[in-house]
Amino acid sequence: MSDDVTRTRDEIAGVAAEALRHLLWLRDAGVREIAPPAAALRGGDARADGGPVGRREGEGAAVRGVGTSASTPTANPTPTPTATATPTATSPQTATAPATSEKGCGSPALAAIREALGPCTRCRLAAGRTHLVFGVGNPRAELMFVGEGPGADEDRQGEPFVGRAGQLLTKMIEAMGFRREEVYIANIVKCRPPENRNPEPDEMDACEPFLRRQIAAVQPRVVVALGKIAAQRLLADPTPISRLRGRWAEVDGVRIMPTFHPAYLLRSPEEKKKAWEDLQLVMKELGRAPRR
Ligand code: URA
């Protein structure tokens, strides 16, 4: 057999293995049905739609229809920011996973979680919110940040970490060598607690399953838990943040690094050095060099 034939066979086997991994990931993320790519329905070439073979690294094919994506869960490309809305009502014939234009829903799995949340009234925080703050960022990020809950700015804008603490978080992300759009950001609770009080246990209980599903959908390599509330909740461990921080933990196969909350760092800038040490452990884990 010629080298060319062997190489072609190996390539086909590689593509098939990658497609299988992707299907298993979709299944685990809760996707039950996949619509064929539009071009296939027309009898055309799927590659014309940026489909399995022709899709370039970084293209967010998932929102355009899960059947067109060949990316693996570990590839973690940054999506294009054009997560255009498709109808959330699905007919059996066009059962692509639901998509929405809302922030943080840039994959079928995330869009399905957002749809499951709906206009949530599972806890008393719903009454005081302007926006339910679902999340933001790369749906296949290798790095995810989880904070406590939206503040006034986040409630107004519907995006996590956009106020003063958020600006510091963005600087921390960039210092780690990432762009904000490359990571995924969410909170323990998705609605603003009144007067920025800590979320109550029953409020966190109501919201936590959705955050866990978001983590499972994004499949980050590392989650950074920002502050006491996020760290203690994610780890189910009441140890003070001063002792949790800087130590790796693992939950459901995801590595978790607790560190101080950016709002705390704004109040106690002398603690920034410790937070930076924690983030350097994360960078080492992800093979990242600090941005100069
Ligand atoms: N603090 C948080 O914990 N989350 C936000 O989204 C903003 C501030």
Boltz pocket constraint, residues with backbone or C-beta under 6 A from the ligand:
constraints:
  - pocket:
      binder: B
      contacts: [[A, 147], [A, 148], [A, 149], [A, 150], [A, 151], [A, 154], [A, 159], [A, 160], [A, 161], [A, 162], [A, 163], [A, 165], [A, 166], [A, 186], [A, 187], [A, 226], [A, 263]]
      max_distance: 6.0
